[in-house]
Amino acid sequence: MATGMNPGVYAIKEKVIDDLEKQFHEKINNFTSDAKAKMLSFSREAAIQVEEKASSYQKKVENDLEQLNKAKESHTHQILGLRKLQRLLCDKTKPQVSVLSQKSQ
């Protein structure tokens, strides 16, 4: 206690300081809790947005892959068709070639 200070005034001063300190700690705790809640909320929102974008991209990639597979199958069928046609043409020309080669001998 400071010299010459009234004990009643000193007690009131100490109580006011204690009350202000408690209020300060409460406000700091509230601010910290609010900041944590907001950060979690922002993190959740960001995670949701990232998940939505990733899901959208995955669907797009899956669609693209499906189209590529269809095109590949179509291309494979075209190649097989061309090979079959080529064999048919070769088969038709072989007897003629063999007949011609027999006549020339």
Backbone as XML, in Angstrom:
<?xml version="1.0"?>
<chain id="A" units="angstrom">
  <residue number="1" name="MET">
    <atom name="N" x="0.845" y="-1.170" z="0.000"/>
    <atom name="CA" x="0.000" y="0.000" z="0.000"/>
    <atom name="C" x="0.890" y="1.232" z="0.000"/>
  </residue>
  <residue number="2" name="ALA">
    <atom name="N" x="0.502" y="2.187" z="-0.832"/>
    <atom name="CA" x="1.265" y="3.433" z="-0.927"/>
    <atom name="C" x="1.073" y="4.229" z="0.360"/>
  </residue>
  <residue number="3" name="THR">
    <atom name="N" x="2.122" y="4.935" z="0.744"/>
    <atom name="CA" x="2.057" y="5.717" z="1.975"/>
    <atom name="C" x="1.099" y="6.869" z="1.831"/>
  </residue>
  <residue number="4" name="GLY">
    <atom name="N" x="0.321" y="7.076" z="2.833"/>
    <atom name="CA" x="-0.617" y="8.181" z="2.846"/>
    <atom name="C" x="-1.900" y="7.895" z="2.107"/>
  </residue>
  <residue number="5" name="MET">
    <atom name="N" x="-2.107" y="6.659" z="1.565"/>
    <atom name="CA" x="-3.328" y="6.358" z="0.827"/>
    <atom name="C" x="-4.345" y="5.777" z="1.793"/>
  </residue>
  <residue number="6" name="ASN">
    <atom name="N" x="-5.562" y="6.189" z="1.623"/>
    <atom name="CA" x="-6.660" y="5.700" z="2.441"/>
    <atom name="C" x="-6.842" y="4.214" z="2.147"/>
  </residue>
  <residue number="7" name="PRO">
    <atom name="N" x="-6.933" y="3.355" z="3.169"/>
    <atom name="CA" x="-7.082" y="1.921" z="2.951"/>
    <atom name="C" x="-8.342" y="1.571" z="2.164"/>
  </residue>
  <residue number="8" name="GLY">
    <atom name="N" x="-9.436" y="2.298" z="2.322"/>
    <atom name="CA" x="-10.670" y="2.043" z="1.573"/>
    <atom name="C" x="-10.482" y="2.343" z="0.091"/>
  </residue>
  <residue number="9" name="VAL">
    <atom name="N" x="-9.799" y="3.457" z="-0.207"/>
    <atom name="CA" x="-9.541" y="3.840" z="-1.593"/>
    <atom name="C" x="-8.596" y="2.824" z="-2.235"/>
  </residue>
  <residue number="10" name="TYR">
    <atom name="N" x="-7.595" y="2.388" z="-1.459"/>
    <atom name="CA" x="-6.652" y="1.404" z="-1.969"/>
    <atom name="C" x="-7.367" y="0.090" z="-2.298"/>
  </residue>
  <residue number="11" name="ALA">
    <atom name="N" x="-8.278" y="-0.348" z="-1.458"/>
    <atom name="CA" x="-9.017" y="-1.596" z="-1.678"/>
    <atom name="C" x="-9.887" y="-1.489" z="-2.931"/>
  </residue>
  <residue number="12" name="ILE">
    <atom name="N" x="-10.538" y="-0.325" z="-3.091"/>
    <atom name="CA" x="-11.376" y="-0.113" z="-4.280"/>
    <atom name="C" x="-10.503" y="-0.125" z="-5.539"/>
  </residue>
  <residue number="13" name="LYS">
    <atom name="N" x="-9.334" y="0.523" z="-5.453"/>
    <atom name="CA" x="-8.412" y="0.564" z="-6.590"/>
    <atom name="C" x="-7.980" y="-0.859" z="-6.975"/>
  </residue>
  <residue number="14" name="GLU">
    <atom name="N" x="-7.624" y="-1.684" z="-5.986"/>
    <atom name="CA" x="-7.221" y="-3.070" z="-6.243"/>
    <atom name="C" x="-8.368" y="-3.871" z="-6.855"/>
  </residue>
  <residue number="15" name="LYS">
    <atom name="N" x="-9.596" y="-3.660" z="-6.351"/>
    <atom name="CA" x="-10.753" y="-4.376" z="-6.892"/>
    <atom name="C" x="-11.001" y="-3.978" z="-8.345"/>
  </residue>
  <residue number="16" name="VAL">
    <atom name="N" x="-10.917" y="-2.685" z="-8.651"/>
    <atom name="CA" x="-11.121" y="-2.207" z="-10.024"/>
    <atom name="C" x="-10.056" y="-2.809" z="-10.948"/>
  </residue>
  <residue number="17" name="ILE">
    <atom name="N" x="-8.809" y="-2.835" z="-10.477"/>
    <atom name="CA" x="-7.730" y="-3.405" z="-11.289"/>
    <atom name="C" x="-7.976" y="-4.898" z="-11.519"/>
  </residue>
  <residue number="18" name="ASP">
    <atom name="N" x="-8.384" y="-5.620" z="-10.471"/>
    <atom name="CA" x="-8.689" y="-7.053" z="-10.620"/>
    <atom name="C" x="-9.841" y="-7.275" z="-11.601"/>
  </residue>
  <residue number="19" name="ASP">
    <atom name="N" x="-10.894" y="-6.449" z="-11.480"/>
    <atom name="CA" x="-12.039" y="-6.569" z="-12.396"/>
    <atom name="C" x="-11.625" y="-6.294" z="-13.846"/>
  </residue>
  <residue number="20" name="LEU">
    <atom name="N" x="-10.816" y="-5.263" z="-14.044"/>
    <atom name="CA" x="-10.343" y="-4.942" z="-15.395"/>
    <atom name="C" x="-9.488" y="-6.075" z="-15.959"/>
  </residue>
  <residue number="21" name="GLU">
    <atom name="N" x="-8.662" y="-6.668" z="-15.098"/>
    <atom name="CA" x="-7.823" y="-7.780" z="-15.536"/>
    <atom name="C" x="-8.691" y="-8.983" z="-15.931"/>
  </residue>
  <residue number="22" name="LYS">
    <atom name="N" x="-9.731" y="-9.278" z="-15.139"/>
    <atom name="CA" x="-10.645" y="-10.381" z="-15.473"/>
    <atom name="C" x="-11.360" y="-10.107" z="-16.798"/>
  </residue>
  <residue number="23" name="GLN">
    <atom name="N" x="-11.830" y="-8.871" z="-16.973"/>
    <atom name="CA" x="-12.510" y="-8.505" z="-18.227"/>
    <atom name="C" x="-11.559" y="-8.649" z="-19.421"/>
  </residue>
  <residue number="24" name="PHE">
    <atom name="N" x="-10.317" y="-8.218" z="-19.212"/>
    <atom name="CA" x="-9.325" y="-8.326" z="-20.281"/>
    <atom name="C" x="-9.118" y="-9.794" z="-20.676"/>
  </residue>
  <residue number="25" name="HIS">
    <atom name="N" x="-8.946" y="-10.655" z="-19.674"/>
    <atom name="CA" x="-8.744" y="-12.085" z="-19.954"/>
    <atom name="C" x="-9.977" y="-12.696" z="-20.618"/>
  </residue>
  <residue number="26" name="GLU">
    <atom name="N" x="-11.170" y="-12.305" z="-20.191"/>
    <atom name="CA" x="-12.400" y="-12.805" z="-20.820"/>
    <atom name="C" x="-12.474" y="-12.372" z="-22.285"/>
  </residue>
  <residue number="27" name="LYS">
    <atom name="N" x="-12.144" y="-11.102" z="-22.537"/>
    <atom name="CA" x="-12.182" y="-10.606" z="-23.914"/>
    <atom name="C" x="-11.138" y="-11.311" z="-24.778"/>
  </residue>
  <residue number="28" name="ILE">
    <atom name="N" x="-9.956" y="-11.529" z="-24.221"/>
    <atom name="CA" x="-8.917" y="-12.255" z="-24.961"/>
    <atom name="C" x="-9.391" y="-13.674" z="-25.255"/>
  </residue>
  <residue number="29" name="ASN">
    <atom name="N" x="-9.979" y="-14.342" z="-24.266"/>
    <atom name="CA" x="-10.473" y="-15.711" z="-24.470"/>
    <atom name="C" x="-11.595" y="-15.736" z="-25.503"/>
  </residue>
  <residue number="30" name="ASN">
    <atom name="N" x="-12.517" y="-14.770" z="-25.417"/>
    <atom name="CA" x="-13.606" y="-14.698" z="-26.403"/>
    <atom name="C" x="-13.060" y="-14.452" z="-27.808"/>
  </residue>
  <residue number="31" name="PHE">
    <atom name="N" x="-12.109" y="-13.527" z="-27.906"/>
    <atom name="CA" x="-11.509" y="-13.225" z="-29.202"/>
    <atom name="C" x="-10.816" y="-14.468" z="-29.766"/>
  </residue>
  <residue number="32" name="THR">
    <atom name="N" x="-10.062" y="-15.149" z="-28.910"/>
    <atom name="CA" x="-9.355" y="-16.357" z="-29.342"/>
    <atom name="C" x="-10.343" y="-17.427" z="-29.792"/>
  </residue>
  <residue number="33" name="SER">
    <atom name="N" x="-11.406" y="-17.618" z="-29.024"/>
    <atom name="CA" x="-12.421" y="-18.616" z="-29.393"/>
    <atom name="C" x="-13.095" y="-18.245" z="-30.701"/>
  </residue>
  <residue number="34" name="ASP">
    <atom name="N" x="-13.450" y="-16.966" z="-30.842"/>
    <atom name="CA" x="-14.077" y="-16.513" z="-32.092"/>
    <atom name="C" x="-13.124" y="-16.685" z="-33.277"/>
  </residue>
  <residue number="35" name="ALA">
    <atom name="N" x="-11.865" y="-16.330" z="-33.075"/>
    <atom name="CA" x="-10.880" y="-16.460" z="-34.153"/>
    <atom name="C" x="-10.721" y="-17.924" z="-34.554"/>
  </residue>
  <residue number="36" name="LYS">
    <atom name="N" x="-10.655" y="-18.813" z="-33.563"/>
    <atom name="CA" x="-10.536" y="-20.243" z="-33.870"/>
    <atom name="C" x="-11.765" y="-20.738" z="-34.623"/>
  </residue>
  <residue number="37" name="ALA">
    <atom name="N" x="-12.945" y="-20.314" z="-34.166"/>
    <atom name="CA" x="-14.185" y="-20.748" z="-34.831"/>
    <atom name="C" x="-14.220" y="-20.252" z="-36.274"/>
  </residue>
  <residue number="38" name="LYS">
    <atom name="N" x="-13.832" y="-18.988" z="-36.483"/>
    <atom name="CA" x="-13.827" y="-18.443" z="-37.842"/>
    <atom name="C" x="-12.799" y="-19.159" z="-38.719"/>
  </residue>
  <residue number="39" name="MET">
    <atom name="N" x="-11.634" y="-19.435" z="-38.155"/>
    <atom name="CA" x="-10.609" y="-20.145" z="-38.924"/>
    <atom name="C" x="-11.100" y="-21.540" z="-39.310"/>
  </residue>
  <residue number="40" name="LEU">
    <atom name="N" x="-11.754" y="-22.228" z="-38.369"/>
    <atom name="CA" x="-12.295" y="-23.554" z="-38.683"/>
    <atom name="C" x="-13.375" y="-23.453" z="-39.751"/>
  </residue>
  <residue number="41" name="SER">
    <atom name="N" x="-14.214" y="-22.424" z="-39.625"/>
    <atom name="CA" x="-15.278" y="-22.229" z="-40.611"/>
    <atom name="C" x="-14.684" y="-21.968" z="-41.995"/>
  </residue>
  <residue number="42" name="PHE">
    <atom name="N" x="-13.679" y="-21.087" z="-42.050"/>
    <atom name="CA" x="-13.024" y="-20.801" z="-43.328"/>
    <atom name="C" x="-12.333" y="-22.051" z="-43.870"/>
  </residue>
  <residue number="43" name="SER">
    <atom name="N" x="-11.716" y="-22.817" z="-42.973"/>
    <atom name="CA" x="-11.051" y="-24.052" z="-43.401"/>
    <atom name="C" x="-12.061" y="-25.028" z="-43.974"/>
  </residue>
  <residue number="44" name="ARG">
    <atom name="N" x="-13.205" y="-25.154" z="-43.310"/>
    <atom name="CA" x="-14.247" y="-26.057" z="-43.810"/>
    <atom name="C" x="-14.746" y="-25.589" z="-45.173"/>
  </residue>
  <residue number="45" name="GLU">
    <atom name="N" x="-15.014" y="-24.287" z="-45.286"/>
    <atom name="CA" x="-15.490" y="-23.741" z="-46.564"/>
    <atom name="C" x="-14.461" y="-23.972" z="-47.670"/>
  </residue>
  <residue number="46" name="ALA">
    <atom name="N" x="-13.205" y="-23.716" z="-47.343"/>
    <atom name="CA" x="-12.145" y="-23.926" z="-48.337"/>
    <atom name="C" x="-12.052" y="-25.406" z="-48.705"/>
  </residue>
  <residue number="47" name="ALA">
    <atom name="N" x="-12.148" y="-26.271" z="-47.704"/>
    <atom name="CA" x="-12.084" y="-27.711" z="-47.977"/>
    <atom name="C" x="-13.260" y="-28.149" z="-48.843"/>
  </residue>
  <residue number="48" name="ILE">
    <atom name="N" x="-14.437" y="-27.606" z="-48.569"/>
    <atom name="CA" x="-15.626" y="-27.950" z="-49.363"/>
    <atom name="C" x="-15.439" y="-27.481" z="-50.802"/>
  </residue>
  <residue number="49" name="GLN">
    <atom name="N" x="-14.934" y="-26.255" z="-50.974"/>
    <atom name="CA" x="-14.715" y="-25.735" z="-52.325"/>
    <atom name="C" x="-13.682" y="-26.571" z="-53.078"/>
  </residue>
  <residue number="50" name="VAL">
    <atom name="N" x="-12.611" y="-26.935" z="-52.397"/>
    <atom name="CA" x="-11.579" y="-27.755" z="-53.036"/>
    <atom name="C" x="-12.159" y="-29.113" z="-53.414"/>
  </residue>
  <residue number="51" name="GLU">
    <atom name="N" x="-12.955" y="-29.701" z="-52.504"/>
    <atom name="CA" x="-13.559" y="-31.007" z="-52.782"/>
    <atom name="C" x="-14.518" y="-30.923" z="-53.959"/>
  </residue>
  <residue number="52" name="GLU">
    <atom name="N" x="-15.301" y="-29.839" z="-54.022"/>
    <atom name="CA" x="-16.234" y="-29.662" z="-55.141"/>
    <atom name="C" x="-15.476" y="-29.518" z="-56.462"/>
  </residue>
  <residue number="53" name="LYS">
    <atom name="N" x="-14.415" y="-28.722" z="-56.452"/>
    <atom name="CA" x="-13.627" y="-28.537" z="-57.676"/>
    <atom name="C" x="-12.944" y="-29.840" z="-58.084"/>
  </residue>
  <residue number="54" name="ALA">
    <atom name="N" x="-12.412" y="-30.560" z="-57.107"/>
    <atom name="CA" x="-11.758" y="-31.837" z="-57.415"/>
    <atom name="C" x="-12.762" y="-32.836" z="-57.969"/>
  </residue>
  <residue number="55" name="SER">
    <atom name="N" x="-13.950" y="-32.859" z="-57.382"/>
    <atom name="CA" x="-14.993" y="-33.771" z="-57.860"/>
    <atom name="C" x="-15.409" y="-33.411" z="-59.282"/>
  </residue>
  <residue number="56" name="SER">
    <atom name="N" x="-15.570" y="-32.120" z="-59.537"/>
    <atom name="CA" x="-15.934" y="-31.659" z="-60.880"/>
    <atom name="C" x="-14.845" y="-32.036" z="-61.886"/>
  </residue>
  <residue number="57" name="TYR">
    <atom name="N" x="-13.594" y="-31.821" z="-61.514"/>
    <atom name="CA" x="-12.475" y="-32.161" z="-62.396"/>
    <atom name="C" x="-12.431" y="-33.669" z="-62.640"/>
  </residue>
  <residue number="58" name="GLN">
    <atom name="N" x="-12.666" y="-34.443" z="-61.572"/>
    <atom name="CA" x="-12.650" y="-35.900" z="-61.709"/>
    <atom name="C" x="-13.736" y="-36.361" z="-62.674"/>
  </residue>
  <residue number="59" name="LYS">
    <atom name="N" x="-14.929" y="-35.775" z="-62.563"/>
    <atom name="CA" x="-16.018" y="-36.140" z="-63.475"/>
    <atom name="C" x="-15.647" y="-35.799" z="-64.912"/>
  </residue>
  <residue number="60" name="LYS">
    <atom name="N" x="-15.036" y="-34.625" z="-65.102"/>
    <atom name="CA" x="-14.631" y="-34.212" z="-66.446"/>
    <atom name="C" x="-13.593" y="-35.178" z="-67.007"/>
  </residue>
  <residue number="61" name="VAL">
    <atom name="N" x="-12.616" y="-35.533" z="-66.187"/>
    <atom name="CA" x="-11.574" y="-36.460" z="-66.630"/>
    <atom name="C" x="-12.181" y="-37.824" z="-66.948"/>
  </residue>
  <residue number="62" name="GLU">
    <atom name="N" x="-13.108" y="-38.280" z="-66.098"/>
    <atom name="CA" x="-13.752" y="-39.573" z="-66.355"/>
    <atom name="C" x="-14.531" y="-39.537" z="-67.671"/>
  </residue>
  <residue number="63" name="ASN">
    <atom name="N" x="-15.240" y="-38.434" z="-67.918"/>
    <atom name="CA" x="-15.966" y="-38.296" z="-69.191"/>
    <atom name="C" x="-14.998" y="-38.299" z="-70.374"/>
  </residue>
  <residue number="64" name="ASP">
    <atom name="N" x="-13.894" y="-37.564" z="-70.229"/>
    <atom name="CA" x="-12.897" y="-37.528" z="-71.306"/>
    <atom name="C" x="-12.313" y="-38.918" z="-71.554"/>
  </residue>
  <residue number="65" name="LEU">
    <atom name="N" x="-12.012" y="-39.637" z="-70.466"/>
    <atom name="CA" x="-11.467" y="-40.987" z="-70.619"/>
    <atom name="C" x="-12.480" y="-41.920" z="-71.271"/>
  </residue>
  <residue number="66" name="GLU">
    <atom name="N" x="-13.739" y="-41.761" z="-70.894"/>
    <atom name="CA" x="-14.789" y="-42.585" z="-71.498"/>
    <atom name="C" x="-14.878" y="-42.319" z="-73.001"/>
  </residue>
  <residue number="67" name="GLN">
    <atom name="N" x="-14.822" y="-41.044" z="-73.377"/>
    <atom name="CA" x="-14.868" y="-40.704" z="-74.799"/>
    <atom name="C" x="-13.636" y="-41.240" z="-75.533"/>
  </residue>
  <residue number="68" name="LEU">
    <atom name="N" x="-12.479" y="-41.150" z="-74.883"/>
    <atom name="CA" x="-11.266" y="-41.699" z="-75.500"/>
    <atom name="C" x="-11.383" y="-43.208" z="-75.689"/>
  </residue>
  <residue number="69" name="ASN">
    <atom name="N" x="-11.935" y="-43.889" z="-74.684"/>
    <atom name="CA" x="-12.109" y="-45.341" z="-74.809"/>
    <atom name="C" x="-13.073" y="-45.682" z="-75.929"/>
  </residue>
  <residue number="70" name="LYS">
    <atom name="N" x="-14.157" y="-44.899" z="-76.041"/>
    <atom name="CA" x="-15.109" y="-45.138" z="-77.133"/>
    <atom name="C" x="-14.429" y="-44.911" z="-78.482"/>
  </residue>
  <residue number="71" name="ALA">
    <atom name="N" x="-13.654" y="-43.838" z="-78.561"/>
    <atom name="CA" x="-12.950" y="-43.545" z="-79.815"/>
    <atom name="C" x="-11.932" y="-44.639" z="-80.112"/>
  </residue>
  <residue number="72" name="LYS">
    <atom name="N" x="-11.266" y="-45.117" z="-79.072"/>
    <atom name="CA" x="-10.274" y="-46.181" z="-79.259"/>
    <atom name="C" x="-10.964" y="-47.447" z="-79.759"/>
  </residue>
  <residue number="73" name="GLU">
    <atom name="N" x="-12.113" y="-47.784" z="-79.137"/>
    <atom name="CA" x="-12.864" y="-48.964" z="-79.579"/>
    <atom name="C" x="-13.317" y="-48.793" z="-81.024"/>
  </residue>
  <residue number="74" name="SER">
    <atom name="N" x="-13.822" y="-47.613" z="-81.335"/>
    <atom name="CA" x="-14.274" y="-47.339" z="-82.701"/>
    <atom name="C" x="-13.104" y="-47.455" z="-83.672"/>
  </residue>
  <residue number="75" name="HIS">
    <atom name="N" x="-11.982" y="-46.879" z="-83.278"/>
    <atom name="CA" x="-10.787" y="-46.927" z="-84.122"/>
    <atom name="C" x="-10.329" y="-48.375" z="-84.298"/>
  </residue>
  <residue number="76" name="THR">
    <atom name="N" x="-10.376" y="-49.138" z="-83.205"/>
    <atom name="CA" x="-9.986" y="-50.550" z="-83.285"/>
    <atom name="C" x="-10.909" y="-51.296" z="-84.233"/>
  </residue>
  <residue number="77" name="HIS">
    <atom name="N" x="-12.216" y="-51.026" z="-84.133"/>
    <atom name="CA" x="-13.167" y="-51.668" z="-85.042"/>
    <atom name="C" x="-12.896" y="-51.262" z="-86.490"/>
  </residue>
  <residue number="78" name="GLN">
    <atom name="N" x="-12.557" y="-50.005" z="-86.686"/>
    <atom name="CA" x="-12.244" y="-49.546" z="-88.042"/>
    <atom name="C" x="-11.012" y="-50.263" z="-88.577"/>
  </residue>
  <residue number="79" name="ILE">
    <atom name="N" x="-9.993" y="-50.385" z="-87.739"/>
    <atom name="CA" x="-8.767" y="-51.068" z="-88.169"/>
    <atom name="C" x="-9.068" y="-52.529" z="-88.483"/>
  </residue>
  <residue number="80" name="LEU">
    <atom name="N" x="-9.847" y="-53.173" z="-87.590"/>
    <atom name="CA" x="-10.195" y="-54.575" z="-87.846"/>
    <atom name="C" x="-11.000" y="-54.705" z="-89.133"/>
  </residue>
  <residue number="81" name="GLY">
    <atom name="N" x="-11.911" y="-53.760" z="-89.355"/>
    <atom name="CA" x="-12.695" y="-53.772" z="-90.587"/>
    <atom name="C" x="-11.819" y="-53.595" z="-91.808"/>
  </residue>
  <residue number="82" name="LEU">
    <atom name="N" x="-10.849" y="-52.696" z="-91.714"/>
    <atom name="CA" x="-9.931" y="-52.476" z="-92.836"/>
    <atom name="C" x="-9.065" y="-53.708" z="-93.083"/>
  </residue>
  <residue number="83" name="ARG">
    <atom name="N" x="-8.629" y="-54.343" z="-92.016"/>
    <atom name="CA" x="-7.817" y="-55.555" z="-92.181"/>
    <atom name="C" x="-8.643" y="-56.672" z="-92.825"/>
  </residue>
  <residue number="84" name="LYS">
    <atom name="N" x="-9.890" y="-56.769" z="-92.374"/>
    <atom name="CA" x="-10.772" y="-57.787" z="-92.963"/>
    <atom name="C" x="-10.987" y="-57.492" z="-94.446"/>
  </residue>
  <residue number="85" name="LEU">
    <atom name="N" x="-11.241" y="-56.225" z="-94.757"/>
    <atom name="CA" x="-11.417" y="-55.828" z="-96.151"/>
    <atom name="C" x="-10.147" y="-56.107" z="-96.953"/>
  </residue>
  <residue number="86" name="GLN">
    <atom name="N" x="-9.004" y="-55.814" z="-96.355"/>
    <atom name="CA" x="-7.727" y="-56.056" z="-97.025"/>
    <atom name="C" x="-7.553" y="-57.552" z="-97.297"/>
  </residue>
  <residue number="87" name="ARG">
    <atom name="N" x="-7.886" y="-58.389" z="-96.311"/>
    <atom name="CA" x="-7.787" y="-59.839" z="-96.516"/>
    <atom name="C" x="-8.722" y="-60.308" z="-97.624"/>
  </residue>
  <residue number="88" name="LEU">
    <atom name="N" x="-9.946" y="-59.748" z="-97.615"/>
    <atom name="CA" x="-10.894" y="-60.127" z="-98.668"/>
    <atom name="C" x="-10.367" y="-59.735" z="-100.041"/>
  </residue>
  <residue number="89" name="LEU">
    <atom name="N" x="-9.825" y="-58.535" z="-100.133"/>
    <atom name="CA" x="-9.268" y="-58.087" z="-101.413"/>
    <atom name="C" x="-8.077" y="-58.941" z="-101.824"/>
  </residue>
  <residue number="90" name="CYS">
    <atom name="N" x="-7.239" y="-59.273" z="-100.867"/>
    <atom name="CA" x="-6.081" y="-60.115" z="-101.179"/>
    <atom name="C" x="-6.540" y="-61.501" z="-101.603"/>
  </residue>
  <residue number="91" name="ASP">
    <atom name="N" x="-7.545" y="-62.019" z="-100.916"/>
    <atom name="CA" x="-8.051" y="-63.348" z="-101.276"/>
    <atom name="C" x="-8.640" y="-63.341" z="-102.683"/>
  </residue>
  <residue number="92" name="LYS">
    <atom name="N" x="-9.304" y="-62.265" z="-103.056"/>
    <atom name="CA" x="-9.899" y="-62.185" z="-104.392"/>
    <atom name="C" x="-8.827" y="-62.047" z="-105.464"/>
  </residue>
  <residue number="93" name="THR">
    <atom name="N" x="-7.750" y="-61.375" z="-105.145"/>
    <atom name="CA" x="-6.704" y="-61.173" z="-106.150"/>
    <atom name="C" x="-5.766" y="-62.357" z="-106.243"/>
  </residue>
  <residue number="94" name="LYS">
    <atom name="N" x="-5.636" y="-63.143" z="-105.210"/>
    <atom name="CA" x="-4.724" y="-64.294" z="-105.247"/>
    <atom name="C" x="-5.113" y="-65.301" z="-106.324"/>
  </residue>
  <residue number="95" name="PRO">
    <atom name="N" x="-6.365" y="-65.724" z="-106.407"/>
    <atom name="CA" x="-6.672" y="-66.694" z="-107.463"/>
    <atom name="C" x="-6.403" y="-66.133" z="-108.852"/>
  </residue>
  <residue number="96" name="GLN">
    <atom name="N" x="-6.677" y="-64.871" z="-109.043"/>
    <atom name="CA" x="-6.435" y="-64.286" z="-110.355"/>
    <atom name="C" x="-4.951" y="-64.278" z="-110.657"/>
  </residue>
  <residue number="97" name="VAL">
    <atom name="N" x="-4.161" y="-63.958" z="-109.676"/>
    <atom name="CA" x="-2.715" y="-63.937" z="-109.879"/>
    <atom name="C" x="-2.228" y="-65.345" z="-110.161"/>
  </residue>
  <residue number="98" name="SER">
    <atom name="N" x="-2.740" y="-66.288" z="-109.428"/>
    <atom name="CA" x="-2.289" y="-67.667" z="-109.655"/>
    <atom name="C" x="-2.744" y="-68.166" z="-111.017"/>
  </residue>
  <residue number="99" name="VAL">
    <atom name="N" x="-3.931" y="-67.782" z="-111.453"/>
    <atom name="CA" x="-4.401" y="-68.172" z="-112.781"/>
    <atom name="C" x="-3.526" y="-67.528" z="-113.838"/>
  </residue>
  <residue number="100" name="LEU">
    <atom name="N" x="-3.218" y="-66.268" z="-113.670"/>
    <atom name="CA" x="-2.359" y="-65.572" z="-114.628"/>
    <atom name="C" x="-0.965" y="-66.181" z="-114.649"/>
  </residue>
  <residue number="101" name="SER">
    <atom name="N" x="-0.472" y="-66.515" z="-113.487"/>
    <atom name="CA" x="0.873" y="-67.086" z="-113.454"/>
    <atom name="C" x="0.890" y="-68.466" z="-114.088"/>
  </residue>
  <residue number="102" name="GLN">
    <atom name="N" x="-0.200" y="-69.221" z="-113.986"/>
    <atom name="CA" x="-0.265" y="-70.538" z="-114.621"/>
    <atom name="C" x="-0.347" y="-70.391" z="-116.139"/>
  </residue>
  <residue number="103" name="LYS">
    <atom name="N" x="-1.073" y="-69.399" z="-116.639"/>
    <atom name="CA" x="-1.212" y="-69.184" z="-118.089"/>
    <atom name="C" x="0.113" y="-68.776" z="-118.712"/>
  </residue>
  <residue number="104" name="SER">
    <atom name="N" x="0.874" y="-67.989" z="-117.988"/>
    <atom name="CA" x="2.126" y="-67.511" z="-118.558"/>
    <atom name="C" x="3.172" y="-68.602" z="-118.607"/>
  </residue>
  <residue number="105" name="GLN">
    <atom name="N" x="3.018" y="-69.646" z="-117.869"/>
    <atom name="CA" x="4.021" y="-70.711" z="-117.861"/>
    <atom name="C" x="3.821" y="-71.618" z="-118.964"/>
  </residue>
</chain>
